[in-house]
């Protein structure tokens, strides 16, 4: 889905906080460009990350036009940014694990934190970028940060309280025969193989040994038999859950989906399984080919603002990196932060075969 908004020039409405000299120079350059017709910022984001009023306010303040493309899977994001030739994008939201392949491929550029003054308003654990695996590369004076934390969530289990009188305690509930045709799952290979690894008791779900691959494939084929439908976007999962009277759902978007279901009138609960829950930290990053570096930094700073952060929590049920919330405080002791997997393309390829109904021999074949 592609959403394009058009803005208008509003130089006088642009606030000038206390900025470093370098930031002010680049900001003035940005204003000079907008006076010549207004730049365009091309953004890739996940569902719910950019509310319409947040986008309009950025356009009003900057005089830029924002072209927002909403993606719903990691492989879709990778395809859009790595395709050559392909559409030009300037800034995108990506989790810390996926970020690593963009850095290796030279598809992102270092962030200048001086151009994102609102990082000073983030919670302490998100201001120390070097303490977050994968965000900072290089040593000493050569160290550079490649993304700014934005939001995070765990992938828990959502269950229908009318059908499950008690919260599911294990991830294996997704495979329980009594819920045949009553389970909704996420359509993503990388995460689903990690999920299968957890169900198999593998201690390293992100680096699965090749010897365990057949077992993981069998496990996901077994899951497919239990599933009534797969989703990619949060709203899609809500429709599937309610339309088909689902009992259990694997929540790739975590509390965001739970809040959407509650708002739709569903009597649901949310549980973190004893095996732990995969969890993602999404960040804003700037592409190496960004047409306007200052504008891209200004976008990131705007999305850390009070309006965007508040709507992220109240409307989407996600956690903000600028303030503690009920969403950000859940089950922190059992979160398994996403890490790069052993072979993302292979996982996606095998998952596509599983999803289409292939037998294990064909999935594992050449």
Residue frames as qw, qx, qy, qz and C-alpha x, y, z in Angstrom:
[[0.000, 0.890, 0.456, 0.000, 0.00, 0.00, 0.00],
 [0.439, 0.125, 0.012, 0.890, 1.34, 3.43, -0.95],
 [0.125, -0.870, -0.448, 0.165, 0.08, 6.58, 0.76],
 [0.429, 0.241, 0.080, 0.867, 1.09, 9.97, -0.59],
 [0.153, -0.845, -0.410, 0.308, 0.37, 13.21, 1.26],
 [0.413, 0.546, 0.123, 0.719, 0.98, 16.67, -0.12],
 [0.387, -0.641, -0.355, 0.560, 2.03, 19.56, 2.12],
 [0.257, 0.890, 0.155, 0.344, 2.48, 23.27, 1.74],
 [0.474, 0.330, -0.317, 0.752, 5.21, 25.75, 2.63],
 [0.472, -0.829, -0.238, -0.181, 5.01, 27.14, 6.16],
 [0.555, 0.372, -0.403, 0.625, 8.38, 28.63, 7.01],
 [0.194, -0.573, 0.276, -0.747, 7.13, 30.81, 9.84],
 [0.841, -0.394, -0.013, -0.371, 5.68, 27.84, 11.71],
 [0.833, 0.172, -0.447, 0.275, 9.02, 26.00, 11.89],
 [0.585, -0.810, 0.041, 0.016, 10.29, 26.05, 15.48],
 [0.525, 0.613, -0.452, 0.379, 13.95, 26.80, 16.13],
 [0.800, -0.588, -0.090, 0.074, 14.98, 24.98, 19.32],
 [0.245, -0.841, 0.464, 0.132, 18.42, 25.45, 20.76],
 [0.949, 0.300, 0.047, 0.086, 20.39, 23.67, 18.04],
 [0.641, -0.380, 0.316, 0.587, 24.12, 23.16, 17.57],
 [0.125, 0.665, -0.275, -0.684, 25.64, 25.47, 14.94],
 [0.057, -0.153, 0.873, 0.460, 26.02, 22.59, 12.46],
 [0.176, 0.471, 0.861, -0.068, 22.37, 21.61, 12.85],
 [0.170, 0.766, 0.259, -0.563, 21.23, 25.20, 12.36],
 [0.042, 0.504, -0.543, -0.671, 23.28, 25.57, 9.17],
 [0.048, 0.079, 0.939, 0.330, 21.76, 22.42, 7.70],
 [0.157, 0.615, 0.708, -0.308, 18.29, 23.49, 8.78],
 [0.161, 0.719, -0.036, -0.675, 18.71, 26.82, 7.01],
 [0.020, 0.281, -0.774, -0.567, 19.87, 24.94, 3.92],
 [0.131, 0.360, 0.924, 0.011, 16.71, 22.86, 4.15],
 [0.181, 0.737, 0.419, -0.499, 14.58, 26.01, 4.28],
 [0.083, 0.572, -0.408, -0.706, 16.37, 27.42, 1.29],
 [0.038, -0.008, 0.921, 0.389, 15.56, 24.28, -0.67],
 [0.149, 0.552, 0.797, -0.193, 11.90, 24.38, 0.31],
 [0.142, 0.702, 0.090, -0.692, 11.67, 27.99, -0.85],
 [0.106, 0.384, -0.653, -0.644, 12.63, 26.79, -4.34],
 [0.614, 0.023, -0.544, -0.571, 9.65, 24.47, -4.56],
 [0.740, -0.360, 0.364, -0.437, 9.78, 22.15, -1.56],
 [0.120, 0.376, -0.916, -0.079, 11.64, 18.84, -1.24],
 [0.862, -0.127, -0.257, -0.418, 10.07, 15.39, -1.14],
 [0.237, -0.447, 0.818, -0.275, 10.86, 12.90, 1.62],
 [0.768, 0.050, -0.527, -0.360, 10.25, 9.23, 0.78],
 [0.369, -0.420, 0.675, -0.482, 9.56, 7.16, 3.90],
 [0.646, -0.038, -0.739, -0.186, 9.21, 3.41, 4.44],
 [0.278, -0.318, 0.605, -0.675, 7.43, 2.48, 7.67],
 [0.137, -0.183, -0.972, 0.051, 5.40, -0.23, 9.37],
 [0.300, -0.624, -0.569, -0.443, 1.64, -0.01, 10.02],
 [0.499, -0.793, -0.349, 0.026, 0.73, 2.53, 12.69],
 [0.637, -0.210, -0.099, 0.735, 4.15, 4.17, 12.90],
 [0.119, -0.013, 0.138, 0.983, 3.14, 7.38, 11.17],
 [0.163, 0.642, 0.682, -0.310, -0.26, 8.75, 12.11],
 [0.350, 0.687, 0.425, 0.474, -1.87, 11.12, 9.56],
 [0.172, -0.976, -0.106, -0.077, -1.77, 14.14, 11.88],
 [0.633, -0.569, 0.290, 0.438, 1.89, 13.50, 12.68],
 [0.585, 0.213, 0.489, 0.611, 2.73, 13.41, 9.00],
 [0.156, 0.851, 0.357, 0.354, 0.70, 16.55, 8.25],
 [0.387, -0.907, 0.021, 0.166, 2.41, 18.43, 11.07],
 [0.640, -0.310, 0.392, 0.584, 5.83, 17.53, 9.70],
 [0.421, 0.502, 0.490, 0.575, 4.79, 18.76, 6.26],
 [0.093, -0.950, -0.260, -0.143, 3.45, 21.96, 7.79],
 [0.507, -0.787, 0.158, 0.313, 6.64, 22.63, 9.71],
 [0.586, -0.286, 0.511, 0.560, 9.14, 21.66, 7.03],
 [0.408, 0.646, -0.177, -0.620, 7.38, 22.65, 3.83],
 [0.010, -0.294, 0.903, 0.312, 8.22, 19.21, 2.45],
 [0.818, 0.057, -0.202, -0.535, 5.99, 16.63, 0.79],
 [0.377, -0.341, 0.847, -0.154, 6.11, 13.20, 2.39],
 [0.745, 0.163, -0.495, -0.417, 5.56, 10.05, 0.36],
 [0.480, -0.367, 0.707, -0.367, 4.83, 7.29, 2.86],
 [0.687, 0.153, -0.646, -0.296, 5.02, 3.65, 1.84],
 [0.671, -0.404, 0.460, -0.418, 3.74, 1.15, 4.41],
 [0.507, 0.306, -0.799, -0.101, 5.40, -2.28, 4.41],
 [0.803, -0.364, 0.122, -0.455, 4.37, -5.41, 6.30],
 [0.982, -0.102, 0.056, 0.149, 7.30, -7.85, 6.13],
 [0.447, -0.690, 0.378, 0.425, 11.08, -7.73, 6.54],
 [0.574, 0.059, 0.635, 0.514, 11.68, -9.30, 3.13],
 [0.293, 0.831, 0.423, 0.211, 9.45, -6.67, 1.48],
 [0.217, -0.946, 0.102, 0.218, 11.47, -3.93, 3.15],
 [0.554, -0.408, 0.548, 0.475, 14.73, -5.51, 1.97],
 [0.539, 0.417, 0.611, 0.402, 13.47, -5.90, -1.57],
 [0.162, 0.946, 0.270, 0.075, 12.40, -2.28, -1.82],
 [0.244, -0.917, 0.248, 0.196, 15.69, -0.92, -0.53],
 [0.528, -0.402, 0.644, 0.379, 18.07, -3.34, -2.25],
 [0.676, 0.537, 0.492, 0.112, 16.40, -3.57, -5.67],
 [0.135, -0.603, 0.348, 0.705, 18.51, -2.10, -8.47],
 [0.023, -0.274, 0.077, -0.959, 17.17, -0.18, -10.20],
 [0.272, -0.547, -0.780, 0.132, 14.47, 0.56, -7.71],
 [0.136, -0.891, -0.257, -0.349, 12.51, 3.44, -6.18],
 [0.341, 0.370, -0.430, 0.750, 14.52, 5.94, -4.16],
 [0.565, -0.727, -0.383, -0.075, 13.78, 6.12, -0.43],
 [0.134, 0.732, -0.327, 0.583, 15.29, 8.42, 2.16],
 [0.223, -0.365, 0.685, -0.589, 14.41, 7.11, 5.61],
 [0.720, -0.125, -0.592, -0.339, 12.97, 3.83, 6.87],
 [0.621, -0.498, 0.422, -0.434, 12.01, 1.93, 10.03],
 [0.757, 0.252, -0.603, -0.007, 13.86, -1.33, 10.66],
 [0.812, -0.581, 0.024, -0.054, 14.56, -3.61, 13.61],
 [0.252, -0.809, 0.522, 0.097, 18.06, -3.87, 15.02],
 [0.721, -0.113, 0.661, 0.174, 18.60, -7.41, 13.71],
 [0.650, 0.625, 0.392, 0.181, 17.61, -6.61, 10.13],
 [0.044, 0.977, -0.144, -0.153, 19.63, -3.39, 10.21],
 [0.565, -0.518, 0.545, 0.339, 22.87, -5.36, 10.08],
 [0.649, 0.257, 0.594, 0.399, 22.46, -6.52, 6.48],
 [0.278, 0.929, 0.211, 0.121, 21.67, -2.97, 5.35],
 [0.293, -0.872, 0.336, 0.203, 24.91, -1.79, 6.94],
 [0.647, -0.220, 0.637, 0.358, 26.91, -4.62, 5.34],
 [0.547, 0.528, 0.556, 0.336, 25.37, -3.85, 1.95],
 [0.278, -0.102, 0.090, 0.951, 26.21, -0.15, 2.25],
 [0.061, -0.592, -0.643, -0.481, 22.53, 0.84, 2.04],
 [0.361, -0.878, -0.314, 0.025, 22.50, 3.11, 5.10],
 [0.366, 0.591, -0.261, 0.670, 24.53, 6.06, 6.26],
 [0.400, -0.193, -0.614, 0.652, 25.67, 7.09, 9.73],
 [0.214, -0.854, -0.448, -0.153, 23.36, 9.21, 11.85],
 [0.257, 0.346, -0.277, 0.859, 24.46, 12.64, 13.06],
 [0.347, -0.563, -0.708, 0.246, 22.86, 12.77, 16.51],
 [0.150, -0.302, -0.156, 0.929, 23.44, 16.52, 16.65],
 [0.259, -0.049, -0.435, -0.861, 20.72, 16.83, 14.01],
 [0.564, -0.418, -0.661, -0.264, 18.27, 14.86, 16.18],
 [0.036, -0.443, 0.465, -0.765, 18.09, 16.98, 19.35],
 [0.745, -0.338, 0.028, -0.574, 15.12, 15.05, 20.77],
 [0.771, 0.069, -0.613, 0.158, 17.33, 12.02, 21.44],
 [0.126, 0.285, -0.576, 0.756, 18.07, 13.85, 24.67],
 [0.593, -0.199, 0.187, -0.758, 14.44, 13.24, 25.68],
 [0.787, 0.033, -0.576, -0.218, 14.61, 9.47, 25.25],
 [0.843, -0.527, 0.060, -0.094, 14.72, 7.05, 28.15],
 [0.263, -0.767, 0.572, 0.122, 18.31, 6.51, 29.37],
 [0.700, -0.108, 0.691, 0.144, 18.53, 2.93, 28.06],
 [0.656, 0.611, 0.404, 0.184, 17.82, 4.16, 24.53],
 [0.104, 0.975, -0.184, -0.069, 20.22, 7.10, 24.64],
 [0.408, -0.588, 0.671, 0.195, 23.22, 4.80, 25.12],
 [0.780, 0.482, -0.195, -0.348, 23.37, 3.58, 21.55],
 [0.297, 0.536, -0.788, 0.054, 26.63, 1.70, 22.02],
 [0.353, -0.160, 0.825, -0.411, 24.89, -0.53, 24.59],
 [0.778, 0.349, 0.289, -0.435, 22.30, -1.64, 22.02],
 [0.593, -0.142, 0.694, 0.382, 23.76, -4.45, 19.85],
 [0.509, 0.416, 0.628, 0.416, 24.16, -3.55, 16.20],
 [0.135, 0.948, 0.283, -0.059, 23.52, 0.19, 16.30],
 [0.075, -0.921, 0.341, 0.175, 27.10, 1.41, 16.58],
 [0.933, 0.213, 0.074, 0.282, 29.95, 0.20, 14.37],
 [0.442, 0.672, -0.259, 0.534, 33.61, 1.09, 14.59],
 [0.690, -0.431, -0.375, 0.444, 35.87, 1.83, 17.53],
 [0.398, -0.380, -0.114, 0.827, 36.83, 5.01, 19.35],
 [0.139, 0.523, -0.042, -0.840, 36.63, 8.16, 17.24],
 [0.175, 0.111, -0.759, -0.617, 35.66, 5.98, 14.26],
 [0.117, 0.348, 0.899, -0.237, 32.52, 4.70, 15.98],
 [0.268, -0.014, -0.274, -0.923, 29.33, 5.65, 14.15],
 [0.416, 0.273, 0.733, -0.464, 25.66, 5.09, 14.94],
 [0.024, -0.039, -0.742, -0.669, 23.44, 3.92, 12.09],
 [0.342, -0.522, -0.652, -0.430, 19.95, 4.22, 13.57],
 [0.186, -0.265, 0.411, -0.852, 17.88, 5.86, 16.31],
 [0.043, -0.264, -0.946, 0.185, 15.55, 3.69, 18.49],
 [0.316, -0.211, -0.250, -0.891, 11.86, 4.43, 17.99],
 [0.761, -0.224, 0.124, -0.597, 9.54, 1.69, 19.31],
 [0.177, 0.272, -0.944, 0.060, 9.57, -1.90, 20.52],
 [0.789, -0.152, 0.113, -0.585, 7.32, -4.80, 21.44],
 [0.291, -0.234, 0.927, -0.027, 7.32, -8.48, 22.26],
 [0.541, 0.053, -0.609, -0.578, 5.57, -11.12, 20.16],
 [0.345, -0.111, 0.776, -0.516, 3.17, -12.70, 22.62],
 [0.068, -0.274, -0.929, -0.241, 0.05, -14.86, 22.37],
 [0.410, -0.029, 0.095, -0.906, -3.44, -13.38, 22.08],
 [0.096, -0.171, -0.980, -0.031, -6.26, -15.70, 23.11],
 [0.455, -0.405, -0.357, -0.709, -10.05, -15.63, 23.14],
 [0.188, -0.245, 0.704, -0.640, -11.14, -15.73, 26.78],
 [0.786, 0.026, 0.107, -0.608, -14.41, -17.42, 25.87],
 [0.899, 0.249, -0.346, -0.103, -12.57, -20.43, 24.42],
 [0.617, 0.186, -0.573, 0.507, -9.50, -20.49, 26.66],
 [0.539, -0.787, -0.276, -0.123, -10.43, -20.15, 30.32],
 [0.614, -0.664, 0.152, 0.399, -6.77, -19.80, 31.29],
 [0.244, 0.865, -0.358, -0.254, -3.93, -17.97, 29.57],
 [0.936, 0.272, -0.175, 0.142, -1.72, -20.27, 27.46],
 [0.561, -0.762, 0.272, 0.175, 1.54, -20.88, 29.30],
 [0.589, -0.268, 0.598, 0.473, 3.62, -22.30, 26.45],
 [0.258, 0.497, -0.428, -0.709, 4.33, -21.43, 22.84],
 [0.033, -0.018, 0.974, 0.221, 3.38, -25.03, 22.10],
 [0.385, 0.465, 0.594, -0.531, -0.27, -24.04, 22.52],
 [0.393, 0.550, -0.303, -0.672, -0.15, -22.98, 18.86],
 [0.319, 0.254, -0.868, -0.281, 0.33, -26.65, 17.98],
 [0.370, 0.037, 0.790, -0.488, -2.34, -28.03, 20.33],
 [0.000, -0.196, -0.878, -0.436, -4.67, -30.34, 18.31],
 [0.037, 0.634, 0.711, -0.302, -7.74, -28.97, 20.10],
 [0.101, 0.746, 0.046, -0.657, -7.16, -25.65, 18.31],
 [0.401, 0.094, 0.719, 0.561, -6.99, -27.16, 14.82],
 [0.116, 0.586, 0.564, 0.570, -8.39, -24.55, 12.45],
 [0.315, -0.885, -0.342, 0.014, -8.54, -21.99, 15.28],
 [0.573, -0.513, 0.094, 0.632, -5.03, -20.50, 15.13],
 [0.418, 0.902, 0.047, 0.102, -3.87, -17.37, 13.31],
 [0.738, -0.343, 0.170, 0.556, -0.18, -16.97, 12.55],
 [0.057, 0.844, -0.210, -0.490, 2.16, -14.42, 11.02],
 [0.853, 0.484, 0.147, 0.130, 3.29, -14.86, 7.43],
 [0.121, 0.894, -0.426, 0.064, 7.05, -14.44, 7.84],
 [0.901, 0.166, -0.382, 0.119, 9.77, -17.03, 7.43],
 [0.331, 0.467, -0.555, 0.603, 12.52, -15.60, 9.60],
 [0.410, -0.371, 0.433, -0.712, 10.34, -15.20, 12.69],
 [0.907, -0.079, -0.054, -0.411, 8.46, -18.46, 12.17],
 [0.790, 0.233, -0.518, 0.230, 11.63, -20.55, 12.08],
 [0.078, 0.378, -0.587, 0.712, 12.70, -18.87, 15.34],
 [0.678, -0.234, 0.183, -0.672, 9.26, -19.69, 16.72],
 [0.937, 0.068, -0.315, -0.135, 9.67, -23.34, 15.71],
 [0.501, 0.362, -0.617, 0.487, 13.09, -23.38, 17.37],
 [0.296, -0.355, 0.475, -0.749, 11.53, -22.18, 20.63],
 [0.865, -0.096, 0.012, -0.493, 8.87, -24.88, 20.41],
 [0.887, 0.203, -0.402, 0.104, 11.62, -27.47, 19.87],
 [0.718, -0.671, 0.009, 0.185, 13.56, -26.21, 22.88],
 [0.700, 0.377, -0.025, 0.606, 16.48, -24.85, 20.84],
 [0.432, -0.671, -0.236, 0.554, 18.41, -22.40, 23.06],
 [0.168, -0.410, 0.281, 0.851, 19.58, -20.28, 20.09],
 [0.534, 0.597, 0.578, -0.158, 16.48, -19.62, 17.94],
 [0.313, 0.883, -0.115, -0.329, 18.28, -17.09, 15.73],
 [0.193, 0.614, -0.744, -0.178, 21.24, -19.35, 14.88],
 [0.906, -0.033, 0.281, -0.315, 19.63, -22.71, 14.26],
 [0.351, -0.408, 0.793, 0.286, 22.06, -25.57, 13.51],
 [0.462, 0.291, -0.583, -0.602, 21.68, -27.12, 10.06],
 [0.171, -0.005, -0.984, 0.053, 21.09, -30.52, 11.66],
 [0.162, 0.384, 0.708, -0.570, 17.89, -29.20, 13.27],
 [0.261, 0.227, -0.295, -0.891, 16.51, -27.70, 10.06],
 [0.351, -0.158, -0.834, -0.396, 14.42, -30.79, 9.13],
 [0.216, -0.436, -0.784, 0.387, 12.80, -30.80, 12.56],
 [0.064, 0.410, 0.175, -0.893, 11.98, -27.10, 12.26],
 [0.304, 0.081, -0.571, -0.758, 10.45, -27.66, 8.83],
 [0.333, -0.302, -0.890, -0.082, 8.32, -30.53, 10.17],
 [0.135, -0.441, -0.594, 0.659, 7.25, -28.33, 13.06],
 [0.180, 0.340, -0.063, -0.921, 6.14, -25.51, 10.77],
 [0.349, -0.074, -0.756, -0.548, 4.27, -27.91, 8.49],
 [0.281, -0.399, -0.839, 0.243, 2.50, -29.14, 11.61],
 [0.000, -0.432, -0.311, 0.847, 1.70, -25.54, 12.53],
 [0.227, 0.109, -0.470, -0.846, 0.33, -24.90, 9.05],
 [0.323, -0.291, -0.869, -0.236, -2.20, -27.68, 9.60],
 [0.221, -0.519, -0.661, 0.496, -3.44, -25.91, 12.73],
 [0.057, -0.332, -0.013, 0.942, -3.69, -22.45, 11.16],
 [0.392, 0.678, 0.612, -0.105, -6.88, -21.04, 9.69],
 [0.401, 0.875, 0.137, 0.234, -5.13, -18.04, 8.21],
 [0.630, -0.168, -0.040, 0.757, -1.87, -16.08, 7.97],
 [0.065, 0.973, 0.221, -0.031, -1.60, -12.30, 8.18],
 [0.609, 0.260, -0.077, 0.746, 0.99, -9.61, 7.53],
 [0.017, -0.447, 0.085, -0.890, -0.66, -6.44, 8.86],
 [0.062, 0.058, 0.734, -0.674, -2.24, -5.84, 12.29],
 [0.540, 0.192, 0.107, -0.813, -5.66, -4.83, 10.91],
 [0.636, 0.192, -0.647, -0.375, -5.73, -7.96, 8.77],
 [0.285, 0.043, -0.904, 0.315, -5.13, -10.13, 11.83],
 [0.295, 0.129, 0.511, -0.797, -8.04, -8.49, 13.66],
 [0.656, 0.220, -0.224, -0.686, -10.40, -9.20, 10.77],
 [0.569, 0.159, -0.801, -0.103, -9.29, -12.84, 10.59],
 [0.082, 0.035, -0.825, 0.558, -9.56, -13.31, 14.34],
 [0.405, 0.199, 0.416, -0.789, -13.11, -11.97, 14.58],
 [0.627, 0.272, -0.353, -0.639, -14.51, -13.24, 11.29],
 [0.672, 0.149, -0.715, -0.124, -13.48, -16.84, 11.90],
 [0.766, -0.572, 0.013, -0.294, -13.89, -17.09, 15.67],
 [0.607, 0.415, -0.586, 0.341, -10.22, -17.80, 16.27],
 [0.769, -0.593, -0.230, 0.059, -9.07, -19.07, 19.63],
 [0.652, -0.555, 0.178, 0.485, -5.38, -18.21, 19.53],
 [0.539, 0.822, 0.002, 0.185, -3.09, -15.87, 17.62],
 [0.706, -0.190, 0.004, 0.682, 0.64, -15.39, 17.44],
 [0.049, 0.972, 0.194, -0.120, 1.01, -11.64, 17.82],
 [0.697, 0.256, 0.071, 0.666, 3.92, -10.47, 15.67],
 [0.085, 0.623, 0.020, 0.777, 2.97, -6.87, 16.50],
 [0.290, -0.080, -0.697, 0.651, 2.40, -7.58, 20.18],
 [0.018, 0.499, 0.590, -0.634, 0.26, -5.19, 22.18],
 [0.200, 0.239, -0.302, -0.901, -0.60, -3.25, 19.02],
 [0.389, -0.141, -0.792, -0.450, -2.79, -6.15, 17.88],
 [0.248, -0.378, -0.807, 0.380, -4.17, -6.70, 21.37],
 [0.063, 0.399, 0.261, -0.876, -5.29, -3.07, 21.58],
 [0.319, 0.115, -0.499, -0.797, -6.88, -3.21, 18.13],
 [0.372, -0.243, -0.881, -0.161, -8.86, -6.31, 19.09],
 [0.149, -0.426, -0.651, 0.611, -10.01, -4.76, 22.35],
 [0.164, 0.321, -0.035, -0.932, -11.13, -1.65, 20.49],
 [0.402, 0.018, -0.666, -0.628, -13.09, -3.91, 18.11],
 [0.718, -0.288, 0.095, -0.627, -14.96, -5.43, 21.06],
 [0.780, 0.112, -0.616, 0.014, -13.13, -8.76, 21.34],
 [0.698, -0.653, 0.205, -0.209, -12.83, -10.40, 24.76],
 [0.820, 0.376, -0.345, 0.258, -9.16, -11.30, 24.57],
 [0.643, -0.726, 0.172, 0.172, -6.16, -11.83, 26.82],
 [0.490, 0.760, -0.404, 0.143, -2.44, -11.47, 26.24],
 [0.866, -0.457, 0.192, 0.070, 0.24, -13.88, 27.43],
 [0.221, 0.745, -0.629, -0.022, 4.01, -14.26, 27.32],
 [0.956, -0.023, -0.284, -0.075, 4.90, -17.98, 27.04],
 [0.725, -0.639, 0.222, 0.130, 7.35, -19.53, 29.47],
 [0.821, 0.167, 0.225, 0.499, 9.84, -20.18, 26.66],
 [0.236, -0.465, 0.093, 0.848, 10.12, -16.42, 26.25],
 [0.482, 0.780, 0.382, -0.114, 8.92, -14.09, 23.53],
 [0.549, 0.257, 0.260, 0.751, 10.74, -12.79, 20.50],
 [0.082, -0.876, -0.269, 0.391, 11.00, -9.02, 20.79],
 [0.567, 0.470, 0.242, 0.632, 11.95, -6.32, 18.34],
 [0.207, -0.710, -0.102, 0.665, 13.39, -2.85, 18.68],
 [0.523, 0.655, 0.398, 0.373, 12.58, -0.78, 15.62],
 [0.347, -0.548, 0.056, 0.759, 14.70, 2.21, 14.71],
 [0.470, 0.865, 0.098, -0.147, 14.75, 4.97, 12.12],
 [0.630, -0.257, 0.425, 0.597, 17.63, 4.77, 9.64],
 [0.322, 0.801, -0.112, -0.492, 18.68, 6.93, 6.69],
 [0.894, 0.340, 0.237, 0.173, 19.49, 5.39, 3.33],
 [0.568, -0.310, 0.290, 0.705, 22.90, 5.94, 1.78],
 [0.257, 0.306, 0.517, 0.757, 21.23, 7.55, -1.22],
 [0.051, -0.765, -0.538, 0.349, 18.98, 9.93, 0.74],
 [0.375, 0.648, 0.290, 0.596, 18.37, 13.01, -1.40],
 [0.120, -0.762, 0.107, -0.628, 18.20, 15.40, 1.55],
 [0.550, -0.007, -0.704, 0.451, 20.19, 14.42, 4.62],
 [0.059, -0.106, 0.399, -0.909, 19.00, 17.33, 6.74],
 [0.635, -0.135, -0.171, -0.741, 15.35, 16.59, 5.98],
 [0.757, -0.072, -0.648, -0.045, 15.79, 12.90, 6.84],
 [0.346, -0.003, -0.647, 0.680, 17.28, 13.82, 10.24],
 [0.298, -0.116, 0.162, -0.933, 14.46, 16.30, 10.80],
 [0.727, -0.153, -0.463, -0.483, 11.95, 13.49, 10.17],
 [0.637, -0.099, -0.704, 0.297, 13.53, 11.26, 12.80],
 [0.107, 0.033, -0.460, 0.881, 13.55, 14.12, 15.28],
 [0.492, -0.147, -0.117, -0.850, 9.87, 14.83, 14.57],
 [0.766, -0.161, -0.564, -0.262, 8.89, 11.18, 15.17],
 [0.497, -0.110, -0.665, 0.546, 10.50, 11.39, 18.62],
 [0.139, -0.309, 0.098, -0.936, 8.29, 14.35, 19.46],
 [0.304, 0.032, 0.678, -0.668, 5.50, 14.43, 22.01],
 [0.690, 0.267, -0.001, -0.673, 2.63, 14.08, 19.53],
 [0.667, 0.324, -0.634, -0.222, 4.06, 11.08, 17.66],
 [0.186, 0.206, -0.884, 0.377, 5.18, 9.32, 20.85],
 [0.426, 0.052, 0.541, -0.723, 1.83, 9.77, 22.57],
 [0.764, 0.282, -0.125, -0.567, -0.16, 8.42, 19.60],
 [0.473, 0.347, -0.810, -0.029, 2.20, 5.47, 19.26],
 [0.010, 0.041, -0.873, 0.486, 1.22, 4.40, 22.78],
 [0.419, 0.233, 0.478, -0.736, -2.44, 5.49, 23.04],
 [0.687, 0.417, -0.113, -0.584, -3.62, 4.62, 19.54],
 [0.667, 0.409, -0.604, -0.152, -1.35, 1.74, 18.53],
 [0.895, -0.424, 0.063, -0.124, -0.58, 0.10, 21.88],
 [0.792, 0.339, -0.270, 0.430, 3.14, 0.15, 21.13],
 [0.606, -0.627, -0.134, 0.471, 5.93, 1.26, 23.42],
 [0.284, 0.931, -0.070, 0.217, 7.70, 4.59, 23.03],
 [0.744, 0.075, -0.289, 0.598, 11.41, 5.16, 23.61],
 [0.084, 0.515, -0.136, 0.842, 10.65, 8.53, 25.19],
 [0.474, -0.381, 0.340, -0.717, 8.41, 7.49, 28.11],
 [0.062, -0.027, 0.981, -0.184, 7.56, 4.43, 30.18],
 [0.637, -0.037, -0.155, -0.754, 4.17, 2.86, 29.56],
 [0.819, -0.121, 0.465, -0.314, 2.22, -0.30, 30.34],
 [0.882, 0.461, -0.083, -0.046, 3.31, -1.68, 26.96],
 [0.410, 0.690, -0.528, 0.278, 6.97, -1.03, 27.63],
 [0.343, -0.529, 0.641, -0.438, 6.90, -2.62, 31.07],
 [0.929, -0.017, 0.079, -0.362, 5.51, -6.04, 30.07],
 [0.987, -0.022, 0.143, 0.074, 7.48, -9.23, 30.63],
 [0.252, 0.873, -0.418, 0.007, 10.91, -7.66, 30.22],
 [0.484, -0.523, 0.700, -0.037, 12.56, -10.62, 31.96],
 [0.702, 0.119, 0.699, 0.069, 11.48, -13.07, 29.25],
 [0.524, 0.804, -0.011, -0.280, 12.18, -11.09, 26.08],
 [0.737, -0.075, 0.464, 0.485, 14.46, -12.51, 23.39],
 [0.177, 0.795, -0.119, -0.568, 15.64, -9.50, 21.41],
 [0.843, 0.523, 0.124, -0.001, 15.85, -10.24, 17.69],
 [0.378, -0.603, 0.539, 0.452, 19.29, -11.03, 16.30],
 [0.471, 0.510, -0.528, -0.489, 20.45, -11.69, 12.74],
 [0.926, -0.016, 0.323, -0.194, 19.54, -15.24, 11.70],
 [0.623, -0.292, 0.612, 0.389, 21.90, -17.76, 10.13],
 [0.176, 0.039, 0.680, 0.711, 20.45, -17.38, 6.62],
 [0.354, 0.413, 0.351, -0.762, 17.46, -15.06, 6.18],
 [0.490, 0.347, -0.448, -0.662, 16.93, -15.71, 2.42],
 [0.301, 0.054, -0.948, -0.089, 16.97, -19.47, 3.01],
 [0.123, 0.275, 0.769, -0.564, 14.46, -19.19, 5.84],
 [0.438, 0.431, 0.082, -0.784, 12.13, -17.12, 3.66],
 [0.436, 0.292, -0.697, -0.489, 12.50, -19.52, 0.74],
 [0.179, -0.075, -0.973, 0.127, 11.70, -22.58, 2.87],
 [0.225, 0.349, 0.585, -0.697, 8.78, -20.77, 4.49],
 [0.466, 0.355, -0.248, -0.771, 7.29, -19.90, 1.10],
 [0.424, 0.112, -0.856, -0.274, 7.31, -23.60, 0.23],
 [0.060, -0.205, -0.873, 0.438, 5.79, -24.56, 3.57],
 [0.299, 0.363, 0.275, -0.839, 3.14, -21.88, 3.21],
 [0.499, 0.296, -0.452, -0.677, 2.20, -23.13, -0.27],
 [0.901, -0.074, 0.176, -0.390, 1.62, -26.66, 1.06],
 [0.594, 0.499, -0.631, 0.001, 4.80, -28.46, 0.02],
 [0.931, -0.315, -0.175, 0.055, 5.95, -31.61, 1.77],
 [0.526, -0.771, 0.273, 0.232, 9.09, -31.61, 3.88],
 [0.756, -0.007, 0.450, 0.475, 11.20, -33.31, 1.19],
 [0.418, 0.700, 0.320, 0.482, 10.45, -30.58, -1.30],
 [0.240, -0.969, -0.007, -0.065, 10.97, -27.81, 1.25],
 [0.592, -0.649, 0.398, 0.264, 14.42, -29.14, 2.11],
 [0.798, 0.286, 0.389, 0.362, 15.30, -30.06, -1.46],
 [0.415, -0.089, 0.243, 0.872, 17.32, -27.94, -3.90]]
